[in-house]
Each structure stands twice: as structure tokens, then as C-alpha cells.
């Protein structure tokens, strides 16, 4: 984190893979080509990461799932480290899904994702995507078909690239 010019912090590997794909779709180049490192926090504390970025003066966009909670309430726990100019938190709308997978389904539709993922019509799309998070993300990333970015991811890409 200390060596990065700009950062996007995500919850896990599937979020990292999908964000990089979305960024590439939006800007026709990978984030790294724009001086942006995408890092998976895994179980690291979001507040600690934001505190460090604040003290280092790093530009950072943080992506997180809403987990069925009001994004405003989730924001309160890290508000002191956000400034809207250099550090910002992006959370998907609750009505569009609790995690990345239902957010992708909401924005792209089942038919598109089934085609990209190679799933039959009788396979439970959200169940499969949630169970096979990384595999789903890799298949989406390797697909030639563009996907529609969940709104919070598109906003994060614009923020960190701008």
C-alpha cells in the first residue's frame, strides 16, 4: 500500500478480478497502466487500511458489499478516514443485491451471465456464482463479451481514475 500511487481496496479475490475487468472495459486499459493498484484486503481491517492511506496521503477507492445493511450505516464506521476527494467508500445498493454476484446479475441479467459462464438454464445462477466466486470471476474476466458494471464499481473506477 505504501508504494502504490493510487489504490483500490476490495474485499476478496473475486472483487479484484471483476474490478480489473470492469476498469479495462471502461477505459480500454488495465488499472495498473493508469498507476492504480487493486488490492484484496481479505480479512484486513478496512478502518486500518483507510487510516494508513490517510496518513500516507494516498488516493484510495474502497469497494465493499452491503451485506444487506444500509450503506450509510456501514459508512459511519470509517467516515473519519473518508474525504470524498482522496479517499472514498463505494457500496452497492441494497436493492441490487447483498454481494458482488447478485449485483452482477442485477446489472447484466441472467441470460448474459449464463452465456459468459457457460451454465445451463436449469443451474441456479446466483447459487453457482456465490459458491464458485473465483471461478465465476475468472470466466467473466476472460470473456470477450463486455459486461455492465454494477453502479458502485463504475463510480469507484471513475473516482480513482479521475
Backbone as ProteinMPNN parsed JSONL, in Angstrom:
{"seq_chain_A": "XXXXXXXXXXXXXXXXXXXXXXXXXXXXXXXXXXXXXXXXXXXXXXXXXXXXXXXXXXXXXXXXXXXXXXXXXXXXXXXXXXXXXXXXXXXXXXXXXXXXXXXXXXXXXXXXXXXXXXXXXXXXXXXXXXXXXXXXXXXXXXXXXXXXXXXXXXXXXXXXXX", "coords_chain_A": {"N_chain_A": [[0.82, -1.186, 0.0], [1.97, 1.202, 0.714], [3.712, 1.821, -1.362], [2.181, 2.212, -3.597], [0.769, 4.312, -6.122], [-1.932, 5.051, -6.586], [-4.804, 3.514, -5.116], [-7.101, 0.773, -5.12], [-9.104, -0.744, -2.921], [-10.398, -3.86, -2.218], [-12.75, -6.439, -1.157], [-12.209, -9.229, -1.589], [-10.608, -11.833, -3.65], [-12.291, -12.335, -5.91], [-13.668, -9.926, -6.216], [-11.524, -8.288, -6.841], [-10.665, -9.336, -9.319], [-12.975, -8.938, -10.906], [-13.277, -6.121, -10.689], [-10.942, -5.249, -11.995], [-11.486, -6.176, -14.567], [-13.797, -4.683, -15.2], [-12.777, -2.077, -15.089], [-10.987, -2.203, -17.225], [-12.827, -2.601, -19.319], [-14.138, -0.129, -19.217], [-12.109, 1.807, -19.642], [-10.38, 0.867, -21.563], [-7.886, -0.147, -20.872], [-5.773, -1.782, -18.461], [-6.026, -1.281, -14.848], [-3.446, -0.996, -13.694], [-1.921, 0.137, -15.735], [-2.639, 2.714, -15.511], [-1.504, 3.54, -13.231], [-2.715, 2.468, -11.005], [-3.158, 0.391, -8.296], [-4.784, -2.605, -7.47], [-5.965, -4.046, -4.648], [-6.657, -6.86, -2.668], [-8.216, -6.964, 0.392], [-8.843, -9.058, 1.981], [-9.022, -10.402, 5.071], [-8.247, -8.142, 6.358], [-8.514, -5.176, 8.319], [-10.761, -2.76, 7.333], [-10.936, -0.153, 8.347], [-8.343, 0.207, 9.41], [-6.786, 0.04, 7.082], [-7.726, 2.297, 5.683], [-6.979, 4.281, 7.49], [-4.172, 4.11, 7.366], [-3.8, 4.772, 4.639], [-4.741, 7.378, 4.715], [-2.874, 8.637, 6.405], [-0.639, 8.361, 4.822], [-1.325, 9.889, 2.708], [-2.566, 8.836, 0.453], [-4.408, 8.292, -2.547], [-7.403, 6.646, -2.626], [-9.855, 4.231, -3.412], [-12.439, 2.437, -2.008], [-14.057, -0.626, -2.143], [-16.935, -2.347, -1.139], [-19.141, -4.997, -0.057], [-22.663, -4.68, 0.611], [-23.936, -6.405, 2.279], [-26.605, -6.645, 2.954], [-27.131, -4.525, 4.579], [-27.771, -1.076, 5.433], [-26.057, 1.144, 3.394], [-25.263, 3.677, 4.391], [-25.039, 3.294, 7.147], [-22.93, 1.464, 7.211], [-20.93, 3.052, 6.27], [-20.527, 4.87, 8.328], [-18.742, 3.724, 10.169], [-16.22, 4.136, 9.139], [-16.059, 6.732, 8.431], [-14.44, 8.847, 9.401], [-12.063, 8.573, 8.022], [-12.548, 9.151, 5.437], [-12.739, 11.451, 2.71], [-13.856, 12.177, 0.345], [-12.452, 13.309, -1.719], [-9.816, 12.3, -1.861], [-10.039, 9.862, -0.59], [-12.474, 7.438, -0.676], [-15.488, 5.553, -0.109], [-17.224, 2.926, -1.649], [-20.248, 1.375, -2.081], [-22.478, -1.167, -3.014], [-25.951, -0.799, -3.942], [-28.533, -1.813, -1.743], [-30.929, -2.911, -2.747], [-30.046, -4.014, -5.098], [-28.675, -6.247, -4.545], [-26.919, -8.231, -2.075], [-24.22, -8.921, -2.218], [-21.34, -9.101, -4.447], [-21.991, -10.964, -6.534], [-24.955, -11.146, -6.874], [-25.231, -8.464, -7.528], [-23.917, -8.287, -9.99], [-25.614, -9.95, -11.494], [-27.988, -8.466, -11.361], [-27.296, -6.174, -12.869], [-26.538, -7.198, -15.358], [-28.181, -9.275, -16.163], [-29.626, -12.57, -16.226], [-29.428, -14.213, -18.555], [-27.232, -13.205, -20.03], [-25.084, -13.571, -18.231], [-25.21, -16.353, -17.824], [-24.488, -17.216, -20.366], [-21.845, -16.208, -20.569], [-20.654, -17.563, -18.434], [-21.101, -20.167, -19.125], [-23.219, -21.76, -18.21], [-25.946, -23.999, -17.801], [-29.499, -23.614, -18.376], [-30.975, -24.678, -16.292], [-29.367, -24.585, -14.076], [-28.711, -23.104, -10.93], [-28.08, -19.858, -11.008], [-27.207, -17.646, -9.248], [-26.593, -19.121, -6.952], [-24.571, -20.833, -7.928], [-22.64, -18.925, -8.755], [-22.035, -17.71, -6.315], [-21.054, -19.835, -4.823], [-18.894, -20.614, -6.39], [-17.073, -18.411, -6.51], [-14.461, -17.326, -7.304], [-13.904, -18.784, -9.655], [-16.099, -18.018, -11.23], [-15.553, -15.281, -11.453], [-13.117, -15.359, -12.854], [-13.924, -16.527, -15.295], [-15.649, -14.533, -16.222], [-13.83, -12.415, -16.458], [-12.169, -13.397, -18.467], [-13.813, -13.52, -20.629], [-14.846, -12.431, -23.873], [-17.004, -10.876, -24.161], [-18.395, -7.817, -23.255], [-19.3, -6.564, -20.035], [-21.889, -5.115, -18.012], [-21.118, -2.775, -15.659], [-21.643, -2.983, -12.148], [-23.185, -0.241, -10.517], [-21.802, 0.932, -8.304], [-19.211, 0.014, -8.667], [-18.49, 1.121, -11.136], [-18.591, 3.809, -10.422], [-16.509, 3.875, -8.531], [-14.336, 3.272, -10.196], [-14.326, 5.538, -11.87], [-13.82, 7.511, -9.951], [-11.232, 6.811, -8.938], [-9.709, 6.847, -11.237], [-9.969, 9.407, -12.089]], "CA_chain_A": [[0.0, 0.0, 0.0], [2.822, 2.382, 0.836], [4.396, 2.107, -2.62], [1.226, 2.447, -4.681], [0.399, 5.698, -6.43], [-3.366, 5.078, -6.305], [-5.238, 2.194, -4.664], [-8.479, 0.332, -4.99], [-9.145, -1.822, -1.945], [-11.588, -4.691, -2.381], [-12.881, -7.433, -0.088], [-11.62, -10.533, -1.869], [-10.047, -12.05, -4.979], [-13.277, -12.208, -6.992], [-13.901, -8.491, -6.392], [-10.331, -7.773, -7.507], [-10.702, -9.789, -10.712], [-14.084, -8.261, -11.585], [-12.985, -4.694, -10.807], [-9.944, -5.057, -13.045], [-12.186, -6.369, -15.843], [-14.676, -3.533, -15.409], [-11.914, -0.935, -15.392], [-10.497, -2.42, -18.593], [-13.956, -2.338, -20.213], [-14.458, 1.297, -19.214], [-11.007, 2.678, -20.053], [-9.565, 0.18, -22.576], [-6.561, -0.488, -20.351], [-5.861, -2.273, -17.075], [-5.758, -0.249, -13.839], [-2.007, -0.826, -13.489], [-1.419, 1.035, -16.764], [-3.0, 4.069, -15.061], [-0.884, 3.761, -11.926], [-3.673, 2.07, -9.973], [-3.018, -0.964, -7.766], [-6.006, -3.156, -6.896], [-5.542, -4.952, -3.596], [-7.667, -7.555, -1.898], [-7.948, -6.813, 1.819], [-9.164, -10.32, 2.648], [-9.581, -10.178, 6.412], [-7.664, -6.948, 6.966], [-9.478, -4.195, 8.787], [-10.985, -1.643, 6.433], [-10.591, 1.086, 9.047], [-6.875, 0.3, 9.486], [-6.292, 0.337, 5.739], [-8.038, 3.694, 5.393], [-6.143, 5.117, 8.361], [-2.834, 4.122, 6.777], [-3.872, 5.553, 3.399], [-4.901, 8.777, 5.116], [-1.597, 9.132, 6.93], [0.314, 8.396, 3.714], [-1.835, 10.802, 1.683], [-2.854, 8.043, -0.749], [-5.724, 8.323, -3.186], [-7.903, 5.275, -2.499], [-11.275, 3.897, -3.534], [-12.697, 1.187, -1.302], [-15.29, -1.298, -2.547], [-17.365, -3.387, -0.205], [-20.515, -5.487, -0.158], [-23.554, -4.088, 1.614], [-24.335, -7.499, 3.168], [-27.989, -6.43, 3.366], [-27.202, -3.406, 5.525], [-27.828, 0.263, 4.868], [-24.705, 1.653, 3.134], [-24.946, 4.822, 5.259], [-24.602, 2.75, 8.437], [-21.605, 0.875, 7.01], [-20.015, 4.177, 6.052], [-20.266, 5.54, 9.612], [-17.608, 3.126, 10.885], [-14.946, 4.591, 8.565], [-16.279, 8.121, 7.981], [-13.335, 9.742, 9.775], [-10.931, 8.421, 7.108], [-13.011, 9.491, 4.088], [-12.842, 12.884, 2.463], [-14.551, 12.395, -0.92], [-11.523, 13.791, -2.736], [-8.701, 11.358, -1.949], [-10.442, 8.573, -0.057], [-13.931, 7.289, -0.742], [-16.045, 4.213, 0.037], [-18.267, 2.631, -2.624], [-21.029, 0.213, -1.654], [-23.618, -1.436, -3.878], [-27.283, -0.566, -3.395], [-29.118, -2.997, -1.115], [-31.941, -3.494, -3.634], [-29.385, -4.664, -6.234], [-28.026, -7.46, -4.066], [-26.092, -8.13, -0.876], [-22.803, -9.129, -2.534], [-20.954, -8.882, -5.837], [-22.652, -11.843, -7.5], [-26.28, -10.644, -7.238], [-25.07, -7.151, -8.169], [-23.613, -8.571, -11.4], [-26.838, -10.474, -12.101], [-28.914, -7.338, -11.481], [-26.874, -5.25, -13.927], [-26.283, -7.848, -16.647], [-29.232, -10.227, -16.492], [-29.246, -13.981, -16.135], [-29.064, -14.793, -19.851], [-25.872, -12.772, -20.377], [-24.11, -14.232, -17.357], [-25.197, -17.79, -18.122], [-23.697, -17.371, -21.579], [-20.439, -15.969, -20.24], [-20.185, -18.593, -17.505], [-21.312, -21.493, -19.693], [-24.13, -22.515, -17.353], [-27.238, -24.423, -18.359], [-30.669, -22.868, -17.902], [-31.511, -25.246, -15.047], [-28.416, -24.373, -12.982], [-29.002, -21.916, -10.118], [-27.02, -18.905, -11.331], [-26.65, -16.973, -8.076], [-26.009, -20.145, -6.082], [-23.307, -21.272, -8.532], [-21.685, -17.811, -8.716], [-21.636, -17.493, -4.926], [-20.258, -20.992, -4.411], [-17.678, -20.657, -7.222], [-16.765, -16.99, -6.676], [-13.254, -17.043, -8.076], [-14.079, -19.357, -10.991], [-17.024, -17.136, -11.946], [-14.839, -14.044, -11.755], [-12.132, -15.64, -13.909], [-14.648, -16.713, -16.553], [-16.113, -13.208, -16.654], [-12.645, -11.648, -16.851], [-11.613, -13.933, -19.712], [-14.815, -13.439, -21.693], [-14.729, -11.319, -24.822], [-18.227, -10.081, -24.056], [-18.371, -6.768, -22.231], [-20.355, -6.646, -19.039], [-22.321, -3.851, -17.437], [-20.564, -2.65, -14.312], [-22.506, -2.504, -11.072], [-23.018, 1.214, -10.405], [-20.784, 1.309, -7.328], [-17.889, -0.269, -9.234], [-18.243, 2.147, -12.154], [-18.302, 5.055, -9.693], [-15.168, 3.733, -7.954], [-13.378, 3.369, -11.301], [-14.27, 6.945, -12.265], [-13.183, 8.251, -8.854], [-9.801, 6.534, -8.825], [-9.055, 7.205, -12.48], [-10.077, 10.857, -12.296]], "C_chain_A": [[0.87, 1.258, 0.0], [3.464, 2.77, -0.492], [3.456, 2.449, -3.77], [0.969, 3.936, -4.873], [-1.071, 5.934, -6.083], [-3.781, 3.652, -5.974], [-6.739, 2.004, -4.813], [-8.421, -0.854, -4.049], [-10.468, -2.549, -2.089], [-11.591, -5.778, -1.318], [-12.15, -8.738, -0.375], [-11.15, -10.666, -3.303], [-11.063, -11.886, -6.109], [-13.6, -10.745, -7.26], [-12.736, -7.849, -7.151], [-10.367, -8.103, -8.997], [-11.782, -9.04, -11.487], [-13.813, -6.772, -11.726], [-11.983, -4.443, -11.924], [-10.582, -5.215, -14.424], [-13.061, -5.162, -16.173], [-13.863, -2.298, -15.775], [-11.414, -1.023, -16.833], [-11.597, -2.154, -19.612], [-14.245, -0.847, -20.323], [-13.374, 2.167, -19.844], [-10.055, 2.057, -21.072], [-8.111, -0.041, -22.157], [-6.719, -0.983, -18.919], [-5.552, -1.15, -16.078], [-4.263, 0.038, -13.665], [-1.398, 0.136, -14.512], [-1.711, 2.499, -16.424], [-2.408, 4.387, -13.696], [-1.772, 3.392, -10.754], [-3.423, 0.619, -9.573], [-4.345, -1.381, -7.158], [-5.581, -4.233, -5.907], [-6.733, -5.556, -2.877], [-7.299, -7.464, -0.422], [-8.098, -8.126, 2.569], [-9.709, -10.018, 4.023], [-8.971, -8.956, 7.102], [-8.766, -5.97, 7.345], [-9.565, -3.028, 7.813], [-10.571, -0.328, 7.093], [-9.076, 1.28, 9.119], [-6.263, 0.661, 8.13], [-6.541, 1.8, 5.377], [-7.21, 4.652, 6.25], [-4.734, 5.224, 7.785], [-2.81, 4.965, 5.507], [-3.989, 7.045, 3.699], [-3.567, 9.362, 5.566], [-0.536, 9.238, 5.838], [-0.116, 9.345, 2.602], [-2.159, 10.103, 0.368], [-4.274, 8.282, -1.248], [-6.226, 6.879, -3.191], [-9.415, 5.231, -2.667], [-11.446, 2.541, -2.869], [-14.043, 0.65, -1.751], [-15.655, -2.316, -1.487], [-18.81, -3.772, -0.479], [-21.362, -4.784, 0.887], [-24.017, -5.13, 2.63], [-25.743, -7.306, 3.741], [-28.178, -5.289, 4.348], [-27.234, -2.08, 4.779], [-26.403, 0.775, 4.638], [-24.313, 2.837, 4.022], [-24.443, 4.343, 6.626], [-23.207, 2.139, 8.322], [-20.541, 1.968, 6.869], [-19.609, 4.839, 7.375], [-19.011, 5.015, 10.302], [-16.251, 3.6, 10.359], [-14.993, 6.05, 8.111], [-15.093, 9.033, 8.26], [-12.156, 9.674, 8.812], [-11.296, 8.793, 5.675], [-13.057, 11.006, 3.92], [-13.526, 13.202, 1.133], [-13.663, 12.889, -2.049], [-10.372, 12.818, -2.958], [-9.068, 9.957, -1.482], [-11.963, 8.489, -0.036], [-14.315, 5.814, -0.683], [-17.202, 4.051, -0.938], [-18.938, 1.313, -2.248], [-22.217, 0.056, -2.59], [-24.941, -1.198, -3.177], [-27.887, -1.872, -2.882], [-30.104, -3.68, -2.059], [-31.342, -4.183, -4.865], [-28.608, -5.906, -5.827], [-27.086, -7.203, -2.914], [-24.59, -8.181, -1.162], [-22.567, -8.92, -4.029], [-21.775, -9.698, -6.826], [-24.071, -11.396, -7.844], [-26.235, -9.252, -7.871], [-24.786, -7.343, -9.665], [-24.852, -9.085, -12.137], [-27.826, -9.337, -12.334], [-28.563, -6.461, -12.686], [-26.716, -5.891, -15.304], [-27.383, -8.799, -17.088], [-28.709, -11.657, -16.499], [-28.762, -14.546, -17.458], [-27.625, -14.446, -20.228], [-24.853, -13.527, -19.529], [-24.071, -15.738, -17.566], [-24.358, -18.072, -19.361], [-22.209, -17.228, -21.312], [-19.87, -17.113, -19.401], [-20.319, -20.008, -18.043], [-22.211, -22.368, -18.842], [-25.43, -22.842, -18.078], [-28.365, -23.609, -17.733], [-31.19, -23.397, -16.573], [-30.553, -25.104, -13.856], [-28.782, -23.092, -12.24], [-27.858, -20.912, -10.249], [-26.396, -18.268, -10.087], [-25.99, -17.958, -7.12], [-24.649, -20.572, -6.622], [-22.257, -20.168, -8.424], [-21.165, -17.569, -7.295], [-20.737, -18.621, -4.432], [-18.901, -21.013, -5.12], [-17.201, -19.236, -7.541], [-15.582, -16.719, -7.606], [-13.365, -17.587, -9.488], [-15.008, -18.486, -11.831], [-16.315, -15.853, -12.36], [-13.824, -14.242, -12.876], [-12.822, -15.803, -15.259], [-15.159, -15.38, -17.097], [-14.932, -12.391, -17.168], [-12.082, -12.103, -18.193], [-12.571, -13.848, -20.894], [-14.545, -12.247, -22.61], [-15.928, -10.392, -24.746], [-18.09, -9.052, -22.934], [-19.518, -6.986, -21.261], [-20.706, -5.237, -18.579], [-21.823, -3.816, -15.994], [-21.651, -2.325, -13.302], [-22.174, -1.025, -10.819], [-21.907, 1.62, -9.438], [-19.371, 1.041, -7.844], [-17.522, 0.74, -10.306], [-17.885, 3.476, -11.495], [-16.903, 5.018, -9.085], [-14.092, 3.864, -9.032], [-13.213, 4.817, -11.743], [-13.534, 7.778, -11.218], [-11.674, 8.048, -8.865], [-9.043, 6.911, -10.097], [-9.023, 8.709, -12.695], [-9.143, 11.589, -11.423]], "O_chain_A": [[0.535, 2.254, -0.641], [3.733, 3.95, -0.717], [3.904, 2.93, -4.811], [0.953, 4.712, -3.917], [-1.411, 6.887, -5.382], [-3.195, 2.694, -6.478], [-7.529, 2.934, -4.654], [-7.767, -1.855, -4.341], [-11.531, -1.929, -2.083], [-10.58, -6.019, -0.658], [-11.526, -9.297, 0.526], [-11.275, -9.728, -4.091], [-10.723, -11.349, -7.164], [-13.786, -10.358, -8.414], [-12.94, -6.977, -7.996], [-10.124, -7.235, -9.835], [-11.537, -8.562, -12.595], [-14.09, -6.202, -12.781], [-12.159, -3.518, -12.717], [-10.254, -4.47, -15.347], [-13.058, -4.681, -17.306], [-14.237, -1.556, -16.683], [-11.42, -0.032, -17.564], [-11.342, -1.551, -20.654], [-14.562, -0.355, -21.406], [-13.683, 3.157, -20.508], [-9.033, 2.655, -21.408], [-7.218, -0.112, -23.001], [-7.689, -0.64, -18.243], [-4.887, -0.176, -16.431], [-3.867, 1.193, -13.506], [-0.463, 0.869, -14.192], [-1.099, 3.407, -16.985], [-2.769, 5.388, -13.075], [-1.619, 3.921, -9.653], [-3.471, -0.278, -10.414], [-4.965, -0.616, -6.419], [-4.924, -5.207, -6.275], [-7.688, -4.863, -2.525], [-6.196, -7.844, -0.03], [-7.549, -8.294, 3.658], [-10.781, -9.422, 4.131], [-9.163, -8.763, 8.302], [-9.834, -5.962, 6.733], [-8.56, -2.387, 7.507], [-9.929, 0.511, 6.461], [-8.581, 2.388, 8.914], [-5.345, 1.478, 8.045], [-5.663, 2.464, 4.827], [-6.792, 5.71, 5.78], [-4.169, 6.316, 7.725], [-1.907, 5.779, 5.317], [-3.397, 7.872, 3.005], [-3.187, 10.456, 5.15], [0.354, 10.087, 5.906], [0.64, 9.58, 1.659], [-2.044, 10.699, -0.703], [-5.208, 8.452, -0.465], [-5.548, 5.989, -3.705], [-10.148, 6.07, -2.142], [-10.687, 1.609, -3.135], [-15.045, 1.366, -1.745], [-14.801, -3.054, -0.995], [-19.59, -3.004, -1.044], [-20.856, -4.345, 1.92], [-24.445, -4.773, 3.727], [-26.04, -7.739, 4.855], [-29.269, -5.107, 4.889], [-26.781, -1.98, 3.639], [-25.617, 0.838, 5.583], [-23.141, 2.98, 4.369], [-23.521, 4.932, 7.19], [-22.392, 2.28, 9.233], [-19.4, 1.805, 7.302], [-18.481, 5.309, 7.519], [-18.294, 5.779, 10.948], [-15.242, 3.48, 11.054], [-14.057, 6.535, 7.475], [-14.773, 9.9, 7.447], [-11.337, 10.591, 8.77], [-10.441, 8.755, 4.791], [-13.371, 11.743, 4.854], [-13.755, 14.371, 0.823], [-14.075, 12.89, -3.209], [-9.994, 12.541, -4.096], [-8.474, 8.976, -1.928], [-12.646, 9.339, 0.535], [-13.574, 4.944, -1.14], [-18.059, 4.928, -1.045], [-18.283, 0.279, -2.114], [-22.887, 1.035, -2.921], [-25.049, -1.373, -1.963], [-27.759, -2.914, -3.524], [-30.11, -4.907, -2.159], [-32.058, -4.866, -5.597], [-27.96, -6.542, -6.658], [-26.525, -6.115, -2.778], [-23.789, -7.574, -0.451], [-23.492, -8.6, -4.775], [-22.208, -9.172, -7.851], [-24.378, -11.274, -9.029], [-27.11, -8.903, -8.664], [-25.352, -6.64, -10.503], [-25.103, -8.695, -13.277], [-28.437, -9.259, -13.4], [-29.45, -6.056, -13.437], [-26.758, -5.191, -16.315], [-27.5, -9.096, -18.277], [-27.53, -11.915, -16.741], [-27.78, -15.287, -17.486], [-26.883, -15.31, -20.697], [-23.874, -14.058, -20.052], [-23.0, -16.34, -17.491], [-23.609, -19.048, -19.404], [-21.407, -18.036, -21.779], [-18.75, -17.569, -19.629], [-19.733, -20.943, -17.498], [-22.0, -23.577, -18.754], [-25.936, -22.045, -18.869], [-28.189, -22.992, -16.682], [-31.786, -22.645, -15.802], [-30.911, -25.473, -12.737], [-29.13, -22.095, -12.871], [-26.792, -21.101, -9.663], [-25.182, -18.345, -9.897], [-24.945, -17.66, -6.542], [-23.682, -20.663, -5.866], [-21.116, -20.432, -8.046], [-19.988, -17.259, -7.105], [-19.772, -18.382, -3.706], [-17.887, -21.381, -4.526], [-16.956, -18.901, -8.7], [-15.701, -15.97, -8.576], [-12.959, -16.914, -10.436], [-14.74, -18.243, -13.008], [-16.465, -15.394, -13.493], [-13.688, -13.386, -13.75], [-12.349, -15.269, -16.262], [-15.102, -15.135, -18.303], [-15.034, -11.744, -18.21], [-11.577, -11.289, -18.966], [-12.173, -14.08, -22.036], [-14.076, -11.198, -22.17], [-15.874, -9.255, -25.214], [-17.717, -9.386, -21.81], [-20.567, -7.521, -21.62], [-19.925, -4.299, -18.736], [-22.087, -4.731, -15.213], [-22.499, -1.474, -13.568], [-21.015, -0.621, -10.902], [-21.151, 2.55, -9.72], [-18.437, 1.763, -7.495], [-16.372, 1.173, -10.384], [-16.987, 4.182, -11.953], [-16.187, 6.019, -9.119], [-13.058, 4.493, -8.807], [-12.093, 5.276, -11.965], [-12.727, 8.643, -11.556], [-10.92, 9.018, -8.808], [-7.863, 7.257, -10.037], [-8.154, 9.225, -13.398], [-9.098, 12.819, -11.463]]}, "name": "protein", "num_of_chains": 1, "seq": "XXXXXXXXXXXXXXXXXXXXXXXXXXXXXXXXXXXXXXXXXXXXXXXXXXXXXXXXXXXXXXXXXXXXXXXXXXXXXXXXXXXXXXXXXXXXXXXXXXXXXXXXXXXXXXXXXXXXXXXXXXXXXXXXXXXXXXXXXXXXXXXXXXXXXXXXXXXXXXXXXX"}
